[in-house]
Amino acid sequence: MQNDTLIWVLVGFVGQALFSMRFVVQWIASERIKRSIIPQAFWYFSLAGGATLLAYAIHKQDPVFIAGQGLGLVVYLRNLYLIRTGRQQADA
């Protein structure tokens, strides 16, 4: 395997691992309080994994993968924005 190809395969696996961690974080947080919740870390792992997978998709020039990850990033950023503004309003 060429060095460039190996690096991109590793980037893809790192992105997938980051993206998968969001489910582990959500599961553990929900188990702790015995109800379903989505902790803030879920959205940060979503953002990190989605951005890394988007880079991989761009490298692979896969328009379906690019669109899916690109649109997902909008959702993750919006949720983090809503969390931040909700906290600011609660503090006011």
N, C-alpha and C positions, 0 to 999 in steps of 0.2 A: 504494500500500500504506500502510495506517495505521501511525503511529509505533509503537504497541503491538504490532501484528502483526510489523513489521519486527524489533523487539527480540527477540521470541520466536523468530522464524526464525533470527536470529543466535545465540541461546542454543542452539537445536537443532543448528546447524552446528558451534558450538564444542564442544558435548558429543560430537558424532560424531567430530570431529577428535581430541579427547583420547582417546576410546575406540579409535580406529583406531591411534593412536600406540603402543599397547601391542603390536600385532603387529610394528610396525617395530622397536621396542626388542628384542623377543624374537628376531626374525630376525637382527638385527645381533649380538646377544650369542651366539647359536648359531653363526653364521658364524665369529666370532672364535675360538671354541674347537673348531670342527668337530664339535659334537654338540648335540643339542637340550637347551636349558635354559630355565627361566623365571626371569628376574632379578626382583629385588624391585621395580624400576621398573615392570614389567608390572602388578603389583597396584596400585601407586599411580595409574597411568594408568587402570586399570580402575575404581578407586574414583572418581577425579575425573570421568571420562567418564560413568560410570554415574549418579553423583549429579546431574550437569548434565542428562543425558537424562531422569532421573526428574523433575526440576523441569519440564522441557519437557512430559513426558507428563502430569503433573498439570495443567499449564496447559491442555493439549489435552483433558483429561478422558477419556483413553483407558485403560480398565481393563486391557486386555491388555498394553499398553506399560508401565503402572504396575507391574503384577505382575511382569513380566519384569525390569525394571530394579531394582525393590525387592528381589526375591529374589537377584538377582545381587550387590547390595551386601553381603548377608549372607556370601556366599562370599568376596568380596574382603577383607572385614574379617577373616574367620576365617583366611584364608591369611596376612595380615599379622600377626595375633596368633600364629599357629604359628611364623612366622619369628622373631618377637621372643622368644618363650619358648624356642625352640630355641637361639638365641644365648645367652640368659641361662643355660641349662643347660650349654652348652658352656664358658662362662666360669667356671662354678662349680667 
